[in-house]
Amino acid sequence: MNLFTIKDLSNLSGIKAHTLRVWEQRYGFLKPGRSFTNIRYYSNEELKTVLNIALLNKYGFKISAIDKMSAAEMNEKILLLDQQEAKQERIINDLINQMISMDMDAFSQSLDIYINAKGLDKMIIQVIFPFLERIGILWLTNHINPAQEHLVSNMIRQKLIAGIESCKPALLSGKKVLLFLPEGEYHELGLLLIHFLLKRKGIGAIYLGANVPIADLAYVIDHKKPDYLYCHLTSLNANFRFDKFLSALEQQFITVSIIISGKITHSYEKKIKPPIFLKRTLAESMSFVESL
């Protein structure tokens, strides 16, 4: 069983922590446990309940009415939601629950059903992108088991590589983007997502992958002359110093624009100047690709 904080529930459901506390006080569907230091924690089942309630509430059901529903009634109402956005969110909620319960057969089946209905391209954009955004915080806070992360990562990685290989854009751009992760960073999914977006748009992508030393990066840049470097940071080791990394890039690569995205950029408040640009959200990263 996983144990989640109220912040985890808030990040996964989109419901503010204050609202979750109000619901907890007024209704009966949330019953958190308490640690020996009196901090609330929530179980897998409570996570599932909050995801279902958040979805129903977003699409028109009042909390007072939801509180009177059984779990079966909630599921029935969710299946009857016919808005396209609601259907996508339901699938993402299913993926989160399947990841937590390590039901990888169901996880794979959920992805395949969407691929068969909408195609691989739309599955990546409409399901995998938002799914990874919502669960990324768990990977940073270690609130899921590493085994769960590895199982899900490998399965999604296979889908992304299939999507990259299947891209055959009608128009090809003259721009080149070199994709890499610095030494100590091995989480490739974010970078693979960007690779997919670039390939889909017909932009030349040079994929170096994970754990790339600065010297190796410099060698490839010297030979390939990319227009941009792109780095997506997910979960770095304790010795990584973001300021030092930025300084090294800025000093060594003055002729190429450097784009950095990922969770570490969300809270970085120091002033950034060209040639480095931070993309703090998925929308900003997608806009960057569309602008090329």
C-alpha positions in Angstrom: 0.0 0.0 0.0 1.2 3.5 -0.8 0.6 6.4 1.6 0.0 9.8 0.3 0.1 13.3 1.8 -2.7 15.8 1.2 -0.3 17.6 -1.2 0.0 14.4 -3.2 -3.8 14.2 -3.4 -4.0 17.8 -4.4 -1.4 17.5 -7.2 -3.0 14.3 -8.6 -6.6 15.5 -8.4 -6.3 19.2 -9.1 -8.3 20.0 -5.9 -6.7 22.5 -3.5 -5.5 21.1 -0.2 -7.7 23.6 1.6 -10.8 22.2 -0.3 -9.8 18.6 0.5 -9.6 19.5 4.2 -13.1 21.1 4.1 -14.5 18.0 2.4 -12.9 15.9 5.0 -14.6 17.9 7.8 -18.0 18.0 6.1 -18.4 14.7 4.4 -17.7 11.1 5.1 -15.7 9.9 2.0 -12.2 10.9 3.4 -10.9 9.3 6.5 -7.1 9.9 6.6 -4.8 8.1 9.0 -2.4 9.9 11.2 1.4 9.4 11.6 3.0 9.4 15.1 3.7 13.1 14.5 0.0 13.7 13.8 0.4 14.3 10.0 -2.5 13.2 7.8 -1.8 10.4 5.3 -4.1 8.8 2.7 -4.4 5.3 1.3 -4.7 4.0 -2.3 -8.5 3.7 -1.9 -8.8 7.3 -0.7 -6.7 8.4 -3.7 -9.1 6.6 -6.0 -12.1 8.1 -4.2 -10.7 11.7 -4.5 -9.9 11.2 -8.2 -13.5 10.0 -8.9 -15.0 12.8 -6.8 -12.9 15.5 -8.4 -13.9 14.3 -11.9 -17.6 14.2 -11.1 -17.5 17.6 -9.4 -15.7 19.1 -12.3 -18.4 18.0 -14.7 -21.4 19.2 -12.8 -22.1 17.0 -9.8 -22.4 18.7 -6.4 -20.3 17.4 -3.6 -23.3 16.9 -1.3 -24.8 14.6 -4.0 -21.6 12.7 -4.6 -21.2 12.1 -0.8 -24.4 10.0 -0.9 -23.2 7.8 -3.8 -21.7 4.4 -3.3 -18.4 3.5 -5.1 -20.4 1.6 -7.7 -22.7 4.5 -8.3 -19.8 6.9 -8.7 -18.2 4.6 -11.3 -21.5 4.4 -13.2 -21.8 8.2 -13.3 -18.2 8.5 -14.5 -18.8 6.1 -17.3 -21.8 8.1 -18.4 -19.8 11.3 -18.8 -19.8 12.0 -22.5 -17.6 15.1 -22.8 -14.4 14.3 -24.6 -12.3 16.0 -21.9 -14.0 14.0 -19.2 -13.3 10.7 -21.0 -9.6 11.6 -21.3 -9.5 12.5 -17.6 -11.2 9.2 -16.7 -8.5 7.3 -18.6 -5.8 9.2 -16.9 -7.3 8.5 -13.5 -7.5 4.8 -14.4 -3.8 4.9 -15.4 -2.9 6.4 -12.0 -4.9 3.8 -10.1 -3.4 1.0 -12.2 0.1 2.3 -11.6 -0.5 2.4 -7.8 -1.9 -1.1 -7.8 0.8 -2.3 -10.2 -1.8 -3.8 -12.5 0.3 -3.5 -15.6 -1.9 -5.7 -17.8 -4.8 -3.2 -17.2 -2.4 -0.3 -17.7 -1.3 -1.6 -21.1 -4.8 -2.4 -22.0 -6.0 1.2 -21.2 -3.3 2.6 -23.5 -4.0 0.1 -26.3 -7.8 0.8 -26.2 -7.1 4.5 -26.6 -4.6 3.9 -29.4 -7.1 1.7 -31.3 -9.8 4.4 -30.8 -7.8 7.6 -31.4 -4.4 6.5 -32.8 -0.9 6.5 -31.3 -0.3 10.2 -32.0 -3.4 11.4 -30.0 -2.8 8.9 -27.2 0.6 10.4 -26.6 -0.7 14.0 -26.7 -4.0 13.6 -24.9 -3.2 10.9 -22.4 0.5 10.3 -21.8 1.5 14.0 -21.6 -1.1 14.9 -18.9 -0.6 11.6 -17.1 3.1 12.2 -16.7 2.5 15.8 -15.6 0.2 14.6 -12.8 2.3 11.8 -11.5 5.7 13.6 -11.8 5.4 15.0 -8.3 5.2 11.5 -6.9 8.5 10.5 -8.5 10.2 13.5 -7.0 8.8 13.0 -3.5 9.4 9.2 -3.5 5.7 8.5 -2.7 5.5 5.7 -5.1 7.6 2.6 -5.0 10.6 2.5 -7.5 9.2 -0.7 -8.9 6.0 1.1 -9.8 8.0 3.8 -11.5 10.1 1.4 -13.5 7.2 -0.7 -14.7 5.2 2.4 -15.9 8.3 4.1 -17.3 9.3 1.2 -19.4 5.8 0.7 -20.8 5.4 4.3 -21.7 8.9 4.4 -23.1 8.0 1.7 -25.6 4.9 3.6 -26.7 6.9 6.8 -27.2 9.6 5.1 -29.2 6.9 3.5 -31.4 5.4 7.0 -31.8 8.7 8.6 -32.7 9.5 5.8 -35.2 6.1 6.0 -36.9 6.2 9.8 -37.4 6.4 10.7 -41.1 5.8 14.4 -41.4 4.8 15.9 -44.8 7.2 18.9 -44.3 10.7 18.9 -43.0 12.2 21.8 -41.3 15.8 22.9 -41.6 16.2 23.4 -37.9 18.1 21.0 -35.7 17.6 20.3 -32.0 20.1 18.3 -29.9 18.4 16.5 -27.0 20.3 15.4 -23.9 20.3 14.8 -20.2 23.2 15.8 -18.0 25.4 13.5 -16.0 23.4 11.8 -13.2 20.0 12.2 -14.9 18.5 9.0 -16.2 14.8 9.8 -16.5 14.2 9.9 -20.3 10.4 10.1 -20.6 10.2 13.9 -20.7 13.0 14.1 -23.3 11.3 11.4 -25.4 8.1 13.4 -25.3 9.9 16.4 -26.7 11.6 14.1 -29.3 8.2 12.9 -30.4 6.9 16.5 -30.7 9.9 17.5 -32.8 9.7 14.5 -35.0 6.0 15.0 -35.5 6.7 18.6 -36.7 9.5 17.5 -39.1 12.3 19.1 -37.1 15.7 17.4 -37.1 16.3 15.9 -33.6 19.7 14.6 -32.5 19.0 12.4 -29.5 22.0 11.8 -27.2 19.9 10.5 -24.3 20.8 10.2 -20.6 23.9 10.9 -18.5 25.8 13.0 -21.1 29.1 14.6 -19.9 29.6 18.3 -21.0 32.7 17.3 -23.0 30.7 14.8 -25.1 28.0 17.3 -25.6 30.6 19.8 -26.8 32.0 17.3 -29.3 28.6 16.6 -30.9 27.7 20.3 -31.0 31.0 21.0 -32.8 30.3 18.4 -35.4 26.5 18.7 -35.8 26.0 22.4 -35.3 22.5 22.3 -33.9 20.3 25.4 -33.6 19.1 24.5 -30.1 20.0 22.3 -27.1 17.1 20.8 -25.2 17.3 19.3 -21.7 14.5 18.0 -19.6 15.3 17.5 -15.9 13.1 15.2 -13.8 14.9 13.7 -10.8 18.6 14.5 -10.2 21.0 13.2 -7.6 21.8 15.1 -4.4 25.1 16.4 -5.8 23.6 18.1 -8.8 23.9 21.9 -8.7 21.5 23.6 -11.1 23.3 27.0 -10.9 26.6 25.4 -11.7 25.1 23.5 -14.6 23.6 26.7 -16.0 26.9 28.5 -15.7 28.8 25.7 -17.5 26.3 25.7 -20.4 26.3 29.4 -20.7 30.1 29.7 -20.7 30.7 26.8 -23.1 27.9 27.1 -25.6 27.5 30.7 -26.5 26.4 30.2 -30.1 23.4 28.0 -29.5 20.1 28.6 -27.7 19.6 26.3 -24.7 16.1 25.2 -23.6 15.6 23.6 -20.2 12.3 22.2 -18.9 11.2 19.9 -16.1 10.2 20.1 -12.4 13.4 21.8 -11.3 12.5 24.9 -13.4 9.2 25.4 -11.6 10.7 26.8 -8.4 13.9 28.4 -9.8 13.6 32.1 -9.2 16.9 33.6 -10.2 17.1 35.7 -13.3 17.9 33.7 -16.5 19.4 35.4 -19.5 20.0 34.3 -23.1 21.2 31.9 -24.5 19.3 29.9 -21.8 15.5 29.8 -21.7 13.4 27.9 -19.1 10.1 26.2 -20.1 8.3 25.8 -16.9 5.2 24.0 -18.2 4.2 21.4 -20.8 2.3 24.1 -22.6 5.4 26.3 -22.8 7.5 23.3 -24.2 4.8 22.6 -26.8 4.7 26.3 -27.8 8.4 26.3 -28.2 8.3 23.3 -30.6 5.4 24.8 -32.5 7.4 28.1 -32.9 10.3 26.4 -34.8 
